[in-house]
Amino acid sequence: MKVLVVTTWLPTRDAPEIGKFVASDIELLSRDHDVQVIHLSAGGITLPIGGERVSLTTVPMTPSNPLSVWKAARVIRERALSVDVVHTMAVSALLPFIVGRPPTPWVHTEHWSALLSPTTTGIVARAAIPLVSRMLVVPDVVIAVGHELAAVIRTARRRPTVVIPNAVERPELLHDRPGGGEVALVGVGGLIRRKGPDIAIRAVAELRSRGRAARLVWAGDGPMREELTQLAERLGIGEHVDLRGRVSPDRIGALLAESDAFLLPTTVETFGVAIAEALVAGRPVIVGANGEQSSFVGEPDGVLVHEQTAEAYADGVERALLLNADRSAAEIASRARALFDNDARRGGCSDAYALAGARRVGPDVDVIIAVHDPRRRIDRAVRSALTSTSVERVIVVCHGLETGPIEAATGIEDGRVEFVQFDDGVRSPAGPFNHGLDIASGRFVVILGSDDELTAGAVDAWRRTAERERADVVIAPLRHDNGSRVPTPPTVRSRGLRGSRDRLAYRTAPLGLFARDSVGSLRLTPRLATGEDLAFTARIWFGTTRVNMHTGPGDYIIHDGDDRVTFARRALSDELRAVELLARDPWACALPDDDRTALAVKLWRITVFGAVHYRGSEWEEGDRVWLAGLVSSLRDFAPRALNVLSRADAALVEGLADPAVADLEIDIRSRRRRRFTSPAALLPSRLASVLAREAPLRFIAATWWASRR
């Protein structure tokens, strides 16, 4: 496989210790792949990289210079056209991809400790964390170097995040500890607060005060050098502390060979390469407990210290020396050597590349169509779904029908179409759709009415929105077959939609793309002739699911035939049974007040008032009494909803609450509330609520905006 590695971290002549683990990763990849490397360098001469199948190109790029980032992006995109996978390594290597993702599968390896612990970095870098988190959404696969880092990254993305530990240098020859009268401690890391060199020096002073001769050699440089030199002198141990400065990677092994133990009072590590290298070299480690090192450091090989004090680290050193007094270097190193196996890392990278390729091209959407009448244009619905390459299966659930006639009527021969017979003896669309959800296996599901269709490639477009915006649900744009738009939900936003803020309740039908994980065991309400989707979508809109609206091409087209099941005349108790159930649902009753108000206003305006309007004055016996009971339930469910309904709406509610009010009067009040430019229809029943989100003025404005979207 041809792999293009893009990284900002590689050893240079001036800084040979920077990015040495990235160089090791590249050398490892070259054993299985042809690797082209682009080093995005802010300056300095890149050192050669090992591996026979590696070619290296240095491209100047300064993160603070947008022009250099744009030029680097052009080079990367051109080179990406001739490879099988792009593999970015290190957070700053993501910058050129802000202008667009590569045309090939993309894998990213992340090491940045600030994602795990933002307080460990400067204020400028900390400000970049939201941008980095957003960029980490885009790669097909992200490789985290530790489990804790992976957990943080997974909160920002839906695509796969896998763990492959950093490269760990393994010395060929293991040296037993020198022993002797003085305890030789070695630390490796920058002279920065997070690495704890000051605590290491104080720990040496504490050990010497206890009568244990100890000295410290620290490999690494940084802004604390002068402060640490003065600290050692002030504590009277200047001659026992050796701040070596920068040490080339090939000399670290020699320092470890001359030591008795490794000491690093770090506050956090995304992996802890130096810690792992000390272990595989056969040296016990005494390190901070916060970070990925806690997954591979354990007694007797090492001691995790939970307090950032000199006394605690001095105790840790004494305990590590006691536990390993009679153990050889090989015994100390055995567990770590088995854990950090390069063959396992090679296999993990190849698996990540295969996964990235599969996710880029692999279909993973199941489209569910329920049909109860062979006269339906099921062929139109099925063919429209098959125009999207991301569709893995079209599941046609034949409700109370033999599959043979339906399959013959479609005239479609495509292995992606599966006809399933289902008969529950209930005249409700909930049963067949739920059956489809039960047997769906794709990452995403789409529910499509047998009367309806999708524009060409609509599912692909929705899926791209889901991946790009890391959404669990993508609401599809709706239009009727006459071309008119359906302005639901009436919101000005398209990303990160929330139930009450964005009036999501107005989109009752679950039309769009749903991540199957977000649906879980949730199903349409069984045995309802209509409104079966009311509780289903309410639980999604007012839950924690990430919801986006798709914008751009990719419509769901509603065909408004006169014989649609949706338009069938039913008893009022059947038509509004879903409203009654929801108003009494313990889950709904436990929603915050704002959510219940938003949900109730929609139920009044659309569902209840709609049923009343289309009945005219043709009420059946018992309808008005039953409806009065429903009005009482809705009032109890969300009392504040009546404040934001229009004055004409409130008058209709008062009439519905009293079965003694004449049917003709109900019809008059129903028609009056539909005069949408009248003062009674524009002003809320409580004037102080005139600018409330659900009040008529803002609702009408949002609906107008949504109709133009």
C-alpha positions as CSV (number, residue, x, y, z in Angstrom):
1,M,0.0,0.0,0.0
2,K,1.2,3.5,-0.7
3,V,1.0,5.7,2.4
4,L,1.5,9.5,2.6
5,V,2.6,10.5,6.1
6,V,2.2,14.2,6.9
7,T,3.7,15.4,10.1
8,T,5.2,18.4,11.8
9,W,7.2,16.4,14.4
10,L,10.4,14.9,13.1
11,P,14.0,15.1,14.5
12,T,16.0,17.9,13.0
13,R,19.7,18.7,13.3
14,D,19.0,21.4,15.9
15,A,16.5,19.3,17.9
16,P,17.2,15.6,17.4
17,E,15.0,14.5,20.2
18,I,11.8,16.1,18.8
19,G,9.4,13.6,17.3
20,K,11.7,10.6,17.5
21,F,8.6,8.4,18.1
22,V,7.1,9.6,14.9
23,A,10.3,8.7,13.1
24,S,10.1,5.2,14.7
25,D,6.5,4.9,13.5
26,I,7.5,5.8,9.9
27,E,10.3,3.2,10.0
28,L,7.8,0.6,11.3
29,L,5.3,1.4,8.5
30,S,7.9,1.1,5.8
31,R,8.3,-2.6,6.6
32,D,4.8,-3.2,5.2
33,H,4.1,-0.2,2.9
34,D,5.7,2.3,0.6
35,V,5.9,5.5,2.6
36,Q,6.1,9.0,1.3
37,V,6.8,11.5,4.1
38,I,6.0,15.3,4.0
39,H,7.7,17.0,6.9
40,L,5.9,20.4,7.5
41,S,8.9,22.2,9.0
42,A,9.0,25.6,10.6
43,G,12.8,25.5,10.2
44,G,15.8,23.3,10.6
45,I,17.2,20.5,8.6
46,T,15.3,17.2,8.9
47,L,17.4,14.3,9.8
48,P,17.2,11.1,7.6
49,I,14.5,8.6,8.5
50,G,15.3,4.9,8.6
51,G,13.6,2.4,6.3
52,E,14.3,1.3,2.7
53,R,10.8,2.2,1.4
54,V,10.7,5.8,2.7
55,S,11.0,9.0,0.7
56,L,11.2,12.3,2.5
57,T,10.1,15.8,1.4
58,T,10.4,18.9,3.6
59,V,7.7,21.5,3.0
60,P,8.1,24.9,4.9
61,M,5.1,25.6,7.1
62,T,4.7,28.0,10.0
63,P,1.4,27.5,11.8
64,S,1.0,31.2,12.4
65,N,1.4,32.0,8.7
66,P,-1.9,31.2,6.8
67,L,-0.1,31.5,3.4
68,S,2.4,28.8,4.3
69,V,-0.4,26.6,5.6
70,W,-2.3,27.1,2.3
71,K,0.8,26.3,0.2
72,A,1.4,23.2,2.3
73,A,-2.2,22.1,1.7
74,R,-1.8,22.4,-2.1
75,V,1.3,20.1,-2.0
76,I,-0.4,17.6,0.2
77,R,-3.6,17.4,-1.9
78,E,-1.5,16.9,-5.1
79,R,0.6,14.1,-3.5
80,A,-2.6,12.5,-2.0
81,L,-4.0,11.8,-5.4
82,S,-1.3,9.1,-6.0
83,V,-1.5,7.2,-2.7
84,D,-3.9,4.7,-1.0
85,V,-4.1,6.4,2.4
86,V,-3.0,9.7,4.0
87,H,-1.7,9.3,7.6
88,T,-1.3,12.5,9.6
89,M,0.8,12.5,12.8
90,A,0.6,15.2,15.5
91,V,-2.0,17.8,16.1
92,S,-0.4,20.6,14.1
93,A,-0.3,18.4,11.0
94,L,-4.1,18.9,10.8
95,L,-3.8,22.6,9.9
96,P,-3.5,22.2,6.1
97,F,-6.6,20.0,6.2
98,I,-8.8,22.9,7.4
99,V,-9.3,23.8,3.7
100,G,-10.5,20.3,2.9
101,R,-10.1,16.6,3.6
102,P,-7.9,14.5,1.3
103,P,-9.5,12.6,-1.6
104,T,-8.2,9.3,-0.2
105,P,-8.9,7.4,3.1
106,W,-7.5,9.4,6.0
107,V,-5.9,8.1,9.3
108,H,-4.6,10.5,12.0
109,T,-2.4,9.6,15.0
110,E,-2.8,11.9,18.0
111,H,-0.5,12.5,20.9
112,W,-1.3,16.0,22.2
113,S,-1.4,16.0,26.1
114,A,-3.5,19.2,26.1
115,L,-6.5,17.3,25.0
116,L,-6.2,15.1,28.1
117,S,-5.3,18.0,30.4
118,P,-5.8,21.5,29.0
119,T,-4.2,23.2,32.0
120,T,-0.8,21.7,31.1
121,T,-0.4,24.0,28.1
122,G,-0.2,27.7,27.5
123,I,-3.2,29.9,27.0
124,V,-2.7,30.3,23.2
125,A,-2.5,26.5,22.7
126,R,-5.5,26.0,25.0
127,A,-7.6,28.4,22.9
128,A,-6.9,26.1,19.9
129,I,-8.4,23.0,21.6
130,P,-12.0,23.5,20.3
131,L,-10.6,23.8,16.7
132,V,-8.5,20.7,17.2
133,S,-11.5,18.8,18.6
134,R,-13.5,19.8,15.5
135,M,-10.7,18.7,13.2
136,L,-10.5,15.3,14.9
137,V,-14.0,14.6,13.8
138,V,-13.1,14.5,10.1
139,P,-10.4,11.7,9.6
140,D,-11.9,8.3,8.8
141,V,-9.9,6.7,11.7
142,V,-8.1,8.3,14.6
143,I,-5.3,6.5,16.4
144,A,-4.8,7.6,20.0
145,V,-1.6,6.6,21.7
146,G,-3.4,5.9,25.0
147,H,-6.7,4.8,26.3
148,E,-7.4,7.9,28.3
149,L,-6.7,10.1,25.3
150,A,-8.9,7.9,23.1
151,A,-11.8,8.3,25.6
152,V,-11.5,12.1,25.3
153,I,-11.3,12.0,21.5
154,R,-14.4,9.7,21.3
155,T,-16.5,12.4,22.9
156,A,-16.0,14.5,19.8
157,R,-16.4,12.0,17.0
158,R,-18.6,9.1,15.9
159,R,-16.0,7.6,13.5
160,P,-13.7,4.9,14.8
161,T,-11.0,5.8,17.4
162,V,-8.4,3.0,18.1
163,V,-5.5,2.8,20.5
164,I,-2.0,2.0,19.3
165,P,0.7,2.8,21.8
166,N,3.7,4.9,20.9
167,A,6.9,3.3,19.6
168,V,9.2,2.3,22.4
169,E,12.9,1.8,21.8
170,R,14.1,-1.6,23.0
171,P,17.9,-1.9,23.8
172,E,19.4,-5.1,22.5
173,L,21.5,-5.6,25.7
174,L,20.0,-5.2,29.2
175,H,22.3,-4.0,31.9
176,D,21.6,-4.8,35.6
177,R,21.6,-1.9,37.9
178,P,25.0,-0.6,39.0
179,G,24.1,-0.7,42.7
180,G,26.7,0.7,45.1
181,G,26.5,3.3,47.8
182,E,24.7,6.0,45.9
183,V,21.3,5.6,44.3
184,A,21.5,6.9,40.7
185,L,18.2,8.3,39.5
186,V,17.6,9.4,36.0
187,G,14.8,11.6,34.6
188,V,14.0,12.4,31.0
189,G,11.8,15.3,29.8
190,G,11.7,19.0,29.3
191,L,12.5,21.3,32.1
192,I,8.9,22.4,32.4
193,R,6.5,22.5,35.3
194,R,4.4,19.6,34.0
195,K,7.3,17.1,34.1
196,G,8.0,18.0,37.7
197,P,11.8,18.4,37.7
198,D,11.6,20.7,40.7
199,I,9.8,17.9,42.7
200,A,12.5,15.5,41.5
201,I,15.2,17.7,42.9
202,R,13.3,18.1,46.2
203,A,12.8,14.3,46.4
204,V,16.6,13.8,46.1
205,A,17.1,16.3,48.9
206,E,14.5,14.5,51.0
207,L,16.2,11.1,50.4
208,R,19.5,12.5,51.4
209,S,17.9,13.9,54.6
210,R,16.8,10.4,55.4
211,G,20.3,9.1,55.2
212,R,20.0,7.6,51.7
213,A,22.7,8.8,49.3
214,A,21.0,9.8,46.0
215,R,21.8,11.7,42.9
216,L,19.8,12.8,39.9
217,V,20.7,13.1,36.2
218,W,18.1,14.8,34.1
219,A,18.1,14.7,30.3
220,G,16.2,17.5,28.8
221,D,16.2,21.3,28.7
222,G,13.7,24.1,29.1
223,P,12.7,27.4,30.7
224,M,13.1,26.2,34.3
225,R,16.9,25.5,34.0
226,E,18.1,28.6,35.9
227,E,15.3,28.2,38.6
228,L,16.2,24.5,39.1
229,T,20.0,25.2,39.3
230,Q,19.3,27.7,42.0
231,L,16.9,25.3,43.8
232,A,19.5,22.5,43.9
233,E,22.1,25.0,45.3
234,R,19.7,26.3,47.9
235,L,18.9,22.8,49.1
236,G,22.6,22.0,49.3
237,I,22.6,19.3,46.7
238,G,24.0,21.1,43.7
239,E,26.8,18.6,43.3
240,H,24.3,15.7,43.3
241,V,22.0,17.1,40.5
242,D,23.2,17.0,36.9
243,L,21.0,18.9,34.4
244,R,22.4,17.5,31.2
245,G,20.3,19.5,28.8
246,R,19.4,18.0,25.5
247,V,20.6,14.5,25.0
248,S,20.4,12.7,21.7
249,P,18.0,9.7,21.7
250,D,20.8,7.2,21.1
251,R,22.4,8.3,24.4
252,I,19.3,7.8,26.6
253,G,20.0,4.1,26.7
254,A,23.4,4.7,28.2
255,L,22.0,7.0,30.9
256,L,19.5,4.3,31.9
257,A,22.2,1.7,32.0
258,E,24.1,3.8,34.5
259,S,21.0,4.3,36.7
260,D,19.2,2.5,39.5
261,A,15.8,3.8,38.8
262,F,13.8,6.2,36.6
263,L,12.1,9.2,38.3
264,L,9.6,11.5,36.6
265,P,7.1,13.4,38.8
266,T,4.9,14.2,35.8
267,T,1.4,15.7,36.3
268,V,0.0,14.1,33.2
269,E,1.2,12.0,30.2
270,T,-0.8,11.1,27.1
271,F,1.5,8.1,26.8
272,G,4.8,8.4,28.5
273,V,7.4,7.2,26.0
274,A,10.4,7.9,28.4
275,I,8.6,5.9,31.1
276,A,8.0,2.9,28.8
277,E,11.6,3.1,27.5
278,A,12.9,2.9,31.1
279,L,10.8,-0.1,31.8
280,V,11.9,-2.0,28.6
281,A,15.5,-1.2,29.6
282,G,14.9,-3.0,32.9
283,R,14.7,0.0,35.2
284,P,12.0,0.4,37.9
285,V,10.1,3.7,37.5
286,I,8.7,6.1,40.0
287,V,6.2,8.3,38.2
288,G,3.0,10.4,38.6
289,A,-0.2,8.4,38.5
290,N,-2.2,10.7,36.2
291,G,-2.1,9.6,32.5
292,E,-1.7,6.7,30.2
293,Q,1.3,5.4,32.2
294,S,-1.1,4.2,34.8
295,S,-2.2,1.5,32.3
296,F,1.3,-0.1,32.1
297,V,3.1,0.9,35.3
298,G,2.5,-1.4,38.3
299,E,4.3,-3.0,41.1
300,P,6.9,-4.4,41.4
301,D,8.2,-2.9,38.1
302,G,7.2,0.6,39.1
303,V,5.4,2.8,41.6
304,L,2.6,5.3,40.8
305,V,2.7,8.4,43.0
306,H,-0.6,10.1,43.6
307,E,0.7,13.2,45.5
308,Q,2.9,15.9,43.9
309,T,5.2,16.2,46.9
310,A,8.9,15.5,47.4
311,E,8.0,13.3,50.4
312,A,5.7,11.1,48.3
313,Y,8.2,10.7,45.5
314,A,11.0,9.9,48.0
315,D,8.7,7.2,49.5
316,G,8.1,5.9,46.0
317,V,11.8,5.6,45.3
318,E,12.5,3.7,48.5
319,R,9.5,1.4,47.8
320,A,10.7,0.7,44.2
321,L,14.2,-0.1,45.4
322,L,12.9,-2.4,48.0
323,L,10.6,-4.3,45.6
324,N,13.3,-4.7,43.1
325,A,16.3,-5.4,45.3
326,D,16.7,-8.9,44.1
327,R,15.3,-8.6,40.6
328,S,17.3,-8.5,37.4
329,A,16.9,-6.0,34.6
330,A,15.4,-8.8,32.4
331,E,12.8,-9.5,35.1
332,I,11.8,-5.9,35.4
333,A,11.6,-5.5,31.6
334,S,9.7,-8.7,30.7
335,R,6.1,-7.4,31.1
336,A,6.8,-4.1,29.3
337,R,8.6,-5.8,26.4
338,A,5.7,-8.1,25.9
339,L,3.2,-5.1,26.0
340,F,5.1,-2.8,23.6
341,D,5.5,-5.3,20.8
342,N,6.3,-3.8,17.4
343,D,4.6,-6.6,15.4
344,A,1.3,-5.8,17.2
345,R,1.7,-2.1,16.4
346,R,2.4,-3.0,12.7
347,G,-0.8,-5.0,12.6
348,G,-2.8,-2.3,14.3
349,C,-1.7,0.3,11.7
350,S,-2.6,-2.0,8.8
351,D,-6.0,-2.7,10.4
352,A,-6.6,1.1,10.8
353,Y,-5.8,1.6,7.1
354,A,-8.2,-1.2,6.1
355,L,-10.9,0.3,8.4
356,A,-10.4,3.8,6.9
357,G,-10.8,2.4,3.4
358,A,-13.9,0.5,4.3
359,R,-15.5,3.5,6.0
360,R,-14.8,5.7,3.1
361,V,-16.4,3.5,0.5
362,G,-18.5,1.0,2.4
363,P,-22.3,1.2,2.5
364,D,-23.7,1.3,6.0
365,V,-27.3,2.6,5.7
366,D,-30.4,0.4,5.9
367,V,-33.6,2.0,4.4
368,I,-36.8,0.6,5.8
369,I,-40.0,0.8,3.7
370,A,-43.3,-0.6,5.0
371,V,-46.0,-1.5,2.5
372,H,-49.5,-2.6,3.2
373,D,-51.1,-2.2,-0.2
374,P,-49.8,-3.8,-3.5
375,R,-51.2,-0.8,-5.4
376,R,-48.5,1.5,-3.8
377,R,-45.7,2.8,-6.0
378,I,-43.2,0.8,-4.0
379,D,-40.9,0.6,-7.0
380,R,-40.5,4.4,-7.0
381,A,-39.6,4.4,-3.4
382,V,-37.1,1.5,-3.7
383,R,-35.4,2.9,-6.9
384,S,-35.0,6.3,-5.3
385,A,-33.2,4.7,-2.3
386,L,-30.9,2.7,-4.5
387,T,-29.5,5.8,-6.1
388,S,-27.2,6.3,-3.0
389,T,-24.1,4.2,-2.8
390,S,-24.1,4.3,1.0
391,V,-27.3,2.3,1.1
392,E,-26.4,-1.3,2.2
393,R,-29.9,-2.7,2.2
394,V,-33.5,-1.6,1.3
395,I,-35.7,-3.6,3.7
396,V,-39.2,-3.8,2.3
397,V,-41.5,-5.0,5.1
398,C,-44.7,-6.5,3.5
399,H,-47.3,-5.9,6.1
400,G,-49.9,-8.7,5.9
401,L,-48.9,-9.4,2.3
402,E,-47.0,-12.1,0.6
403,T,-43.6,-11.0,-0.6
404,G,-43.8,-12.5,-4.0
405,P,-46.4,-10.2,-5.6
406,I,-44.8,-7.1,-4.1
407,E,-41.3,-8.2,-5.3
408,A,-42.8,-8.8,-8.8
409,A,-44.6,-5.5,-8.8
410,T,-41.3,-3.6,-8.2
411,G,-39.6,-5.3,-11.1
412,I,-36.2,-4.5,-9.4
413,E,-33.4,-7.0,-9.5
414,D,-30.8,-5.8,-7.0
415,G,-29.1,-7.8,-4.2
416,R,-29.5,-4.8,-1.9
417,V,-33.3,-5.1,-1.8
418,E,-34.7,-7.5,0.8
419,F,-38.4,-8.3,1.0
420,V,-39.6,-9.4,4.4
421,Q,-43.1,-10.7,5.3
422,F,-44.6,-9.5,8.5
423,D,-48.1,-10.0,9.9
424,D,-49.2,-8.8,13.3
425,G,-52.9,-8.5,12.5
426,V,-52.9,-4.9,13.5
427,R,-53.8,-2.0,11.2
428,S,-50.9,0.2,12.3
429,P,-47.7,1.3,10.5
430,A,-45.8,0.9,13.8
431,G,-45.6,-2.8,13.6
432,P,-43.8,-3.2,10.2
433,F,-41.5,-0.2,10.8
434,N,-40.5,-1.6,14.2
435,H,-39.9,-5.0,12.6
436,G,-37.6,-3.2,10.1
437,L,-35.7,-1.5,12.9
438,D,-35.4,-4.8,14.7
439,I,-33.6,-6.5,11.7
440,A,-31.6,-3.5,10.6
441,S,-27.8,-3.9,11.0
442,G,-26.3,-0.8,9.3
443,R,-24.8,2.1,11.3
444,F,-27.6,4.3,10.1
445,V,-31.3,3.8,9.3
446,V,-33.7,5.7,7.1
447,I,-37.5,5.3,7.2
448,L,-39.2,5.8,3.9
449,G,-42.9,5.8,3.2
450,S,-44.1,3.5,0.4
451,D,-45.9,6.5,-1.2
452,D,-42.8,8.7,-1.1
453,E,-39.4,8.9,-2.8
454,L,-36.0,10.5,-2.3
455,T,-34.1,12.7,-4.8
456,A,-31.1,11.0,-6.4
457,G,-28.2,10.5,-3.9
458,A,-30.2,11.9,-1.0
459,V,-29.0,9.3,1.5
460,D,-25.4,9.9,0.5
461,A,-25.9,13.6,1.1
462,W,-27.4,13.1,4.6
463,R,-24.7,10.6,5.5
464,R,-22.0,13.1,4.5
465,T,-23.7,15.7,6.8
466,A,-23.8,13.2,9.6
467,E,-20.1,12.4,9.3
468,R,-19.0,16.0,8.7
469,E,-21.0,17.4,11.6
470,R,-20.7,14.3,13.9
471,A,-24.5,14.2,14.1
472,D,-26.5,11.2,15.4
473,V,-29.6,12.4,13.5
474,V,-29.8,14.3,10.2
475,I,-33.2,15.9,9.6
476,A,-34.1,15.6,5.9
477,P,-35.5,18.6,4.0
478,L,-39.1,17.9,2.9
479,R,-41.0,19.0,-0.1
480,H,-44.3,17.9,-1.7
481,D,-44.5,16.5,-5.1
482,N,-45.8,19.9,-6.3
483,G,-42.5,21.4,-5.3
484,S,-43.6,23.3,-2.2
485,R,-41.3,23.1,0.8
486,V,-42.4,21.8,4.2
487,P,-40.9,24.4,6.7
488,T,-40.3,22.0,9.7
489,P,-38.7,22.4,12.0
490,P,-39.1,26.2,12.0
491,T,-35.6,27.1,13.1
492,V,-32.9,29.4,11.8
493,R,-30.1,26.9,12.8
494,S,-28.9,23.8,11.1
495,R,-26.3,22.4,13.5
496,G,-26.6,21.2,17.1
497,L,-30.3,21.5,17.2
498,R,-32.2,21.2,20.5
499,G,-35.8,20.3,21.3
500,S,-37.3,23.5,22.7
501,R,-34.8,26.0,21.3
502,D,-35.2,24.9,17.7
503,R,-38.9,23.8,17.9
504,L,-38.0,20.3,16.8
505,A,-41.4,19.0,18.0
506,Y,-42.9,20.3,14.8
507,R,-41.1,17.6,12.9
508,T,-43.1,14.6,14.1
509,A,-42.2,12.2,11.3
510,P,-38.8,10.5,11.7
511,L,-37.7,11.4,8.1
512,G,-34.0,11.6,7.6
513,L,-30.9,9.7,8.7
514,F,-30.7,8.1,12.2
515,A,-27.6,6.5,13.7
516,R,-28.9,3.1,14.9
517,D,-27.1,3.6,18.2
518,S,-29.1,6.8,18.8
519,V,-32.3,4.9,18.3
520,G,-31.3,1.9,20.4
521,S,-34.3,0.1,21.7
522,L,-36.6,3.0,21.0
523,R,-39.6,2.1,18.7
524,L,-42.7,3.6,17.3
525,T,-45.7,3.3,19.6
526,P,-47.4,0.0,18.7
527,R,-51.0,-0.5,17.8
528,L,-51.7,3.2,17.0
529,A,-53.4,3.9,13.7
530,T,-51.8,7.3,13.5
531,G,-49.4,9.3,15.6
532,E,-47.2,6.3,16.2
533,D,-44.1,8.4,15.6
534,L,-45.0,11.1,18.1
535,A,-43.3,9.7,21.2
536,F,-40.5,8.2,19.1
537,T,-39.3,11.6,17.8
538,A,-40.1,13.5,21.0
539,R,-37.7,11.2,22.9
540,I,-35.0,11.9,20.3
541,W,-35.6,15.7,20.0
542,F,-35.7,16.3,23.8
543,G,-33.0,13.9,24.7
544,T,-29.2,14.1,24.4
545,T,-29.0,13.0,20.8
546,R,-26.9,15.2,18.4
547,V,-29.3,16.5,15.8
548,N,-28.5,18.5,12.6
549,M,-30.6,19.7,9.7
550,H,-29.4,18.8,6.2
551,T,-29.0,21.8,3.9
552,G,-28.4,21.5,0.2
553,P,-29.5,18.9,-2.4
554,G,-31.0,15.8,-1.0
555,D,-34.8,16.0,-0.5
556,Y,-37.4,13.7,0.9
557,I,-40.4,14.0,-1.5
558,I,-43.9,13.5,-0.2
559,H,-46.5,12.3,-2.6
560,D,-49.9,13.5,-1.6
561,G,-52.3,11.0,-3.1
562,D,-55.9,11.0,-1.9
563,D,-55.7,7.4,-0.7
564,R,-52.7,7.9,1.6
565,V,-53.2,6.2,5.0
566,T,-52.3,9.5,6.6
567,F,-55.4,11.2,5.3
568,A,-57.9,8.4,6.3
569,R,-60.9,9.5,8.5
570,R,-60.8,8.0,12.0
571,A,-62.6,8.3,15.3
572,L,-61.3,11.3,17.2
573,S,-60.1,9.1,20.1
574,D,-58.1,7.1,17.6
575,E,-56.7,10.1,15.8
576,L,-55.5,11.8,19.0
577,R,-54.7,8.7,21.1
578,A,-50.9,9.4,20.7
579,V,-51.4,12.9,22.2
580,E,-53.2,11.4,25.2
581,L,-50.5,8.8,25.8
582,L,-47.7,11.3,25.5
583,A,-49.3,13.8,27.9
584,R,-49.5,11.0,30.5
585,D,-46.1,9.5,29.8
586,P,-43.9,9.6,32.9
587,W,-40.8,10.4,30.7
588,A,-42.5,13.4,29.1
589,C,-44.0,14.6,32.4
590,A,-40.4,14.6,33.9
591,L,-39.1,16.9,31.1
592,P,-38.0,20.4,32.1
593,D,-40.7,23.0,32.0
594,D,-39.5,24.7,28.8
595,D,-39.4,21.4,27.0
596,R,-42.9,20.4,28.1
597,T,-44.2,23.9,27.1
598,A,-42.6,23.6,23.6
599,L,-44.0,20.1,23.1
600,A,-47.5,21.0,24.3
601,V,-47.7,24.2,22.1
602,K,-46.9,22.0,19.1
603,L,-49.5,19.4,20.1
604,W,-52.2,22.1,20.5
605,R,-51.4,24.0,17.3
606,I,-50.8,21.1,14.9
607,T,-52.3,17.9,16.2
608,V,-55.3,18.9,18.3
609,F,-56.4,22.0,16.4
610,G,-55.7,20.2,13.1
611,A,-58.0,17.4,14.1
612,V,-60.7,19.8,15.1
613,H,-60.4,21.9,11.9
614,Y,-60.7,19.0,9.5
615,R,-63.7,17.6,11.4
616,G,-65.7,20.8,10.7
617,S,-68.9,20.4,12.6
618,E,-69.2,16.7,11.8
619,W,-68.7,15.4,15.4
620,E,-69.5,11.8,16.3
621,E,-71.2,10.9,19.5
622,G,-68.9,11.1,22.5
623,D,-66.2,13.0,20.6
624,R,-66.6,16.3,22.5
625,V,-66.7,14.6,25.9
626,W,-63.5,12.6,25.1
627,L,-61.8,15.8,23.7
628,A,-62.6,17.7,26.9
629,G,-60.7,15.1,28.9
630,L,-57.7,15.4,26.5
631,V,-57.8,19.2,27.0
632,S,-57.6,18.8,30.7
633,S,-54.7,16.4,30.4
634,L,-52.7,18.8,28.2
635,R,-53.4,21.7,30.5
636,D,-52.0,19.7,33.4
637,F,-49.0,18.5,31.3
638,A,-47.9,22.1,30.4
639,P,-49.8,24.9,32.0
640,R,-47.5,27.6,30.6
641,A,-48.3,26.6,27.0
642,L,-51.6,28.4,27.2
643,N,-49.8,31.7,27.9
644,V,-48.0,31.7,24.5
645,L,-50.9,30.4,22.4
646,S,-52.7,33.2,20.5
647,R,-55.8,34.7,21.9
648,A,-57.8,33.0,19.2
649,D,-56.2,29.7,20.2
650,A,-57.0,30.2,23.8
651,A,-60.6,30.9,23.0
652,L,-60.8,27.6,21.1
653,V,-59.2,25.7,24.0
654,E,-61.9,27.1,26.3
655,G,-64.6,26.0,24.0
656,L,-63.1,22.5,23.6
657,A,-62.9,22.2,27.4
658,D,-66.7,22.5,27.7
659,P,-68.8,19.9,25.8
660,A,-71.8,22.2,26.3
661,V,-70.4,24.7,23.8
662,A,-72.2,24.3,20.5
663,D,-70.5,22.4,17.7
664,L,-71.1,25.3,15.4
665,E,-69.3,27.7,17.8
666,I,-66.3,25.3,17.9
667,D,-66.2,25.4,14.1
668,I,-66.4,29.2,14.2
669,R,-63.6,29.5,16.7
670,S,-61.5,27.1,14.8
671,R,-61.8,29.1,11.6
672,R,-61.1,32.3,13.5
673,R,-57.8,31.1,14.8
674,R,-56.7,30.4,11.2
675,R,-57.0,34.1,10.2
676,F,-53.2,34.4,10.8
677,T,-53.0,38.2,10.2
678,S,-55.7,39.1,12.7
679,P,-54.7,40.6,16.1
680,A,-56.3,37.7,17.9
681,A,-54.1,35.3,16.0
682,L,-50.9,37.3,16.4
683,L,-51.1,38.3,20.1
684,P,-50.6,35.7,22.8
685,S,-53.2,35.2,25.4
686,R,-50.7,36.6,28.0
687,L,-49.4,39.9,26.5
688,A,-46.1,39.7,28.5
689,S,-45.3,36.6,26.4
690,V,-45.5,38.4,23.1
691,L,-41.7,37.8,22.4
692,A,-41.6,34.3,23.7
693,R,-40.0,31.7,21.4
694,E,-43.3,29.8,21.0
695,A,-45.5,33.0,20.8
696,P,-47.2,33.7,17.4
697,L,-44.8,36.5,16.2
698,R,-41.6,34.6,16.6
699,F,-43.1,31.3,15.4
700,I,-44.5,32.9,12.2
701,A,-41.1,34.6,11.5
702,A,-39.2,31.3,12.0
703,T,-41.7,29.4,9.8
704,W,-41.2,32.0,7.0
705,W,-37.4,31.7,7.3
706,A,-37.6,27.9,7.2
707,S,-39.8,28.0,4.1
708,R,-37.1,30.0,2.3
709,R,-34.2,27.8,3.4
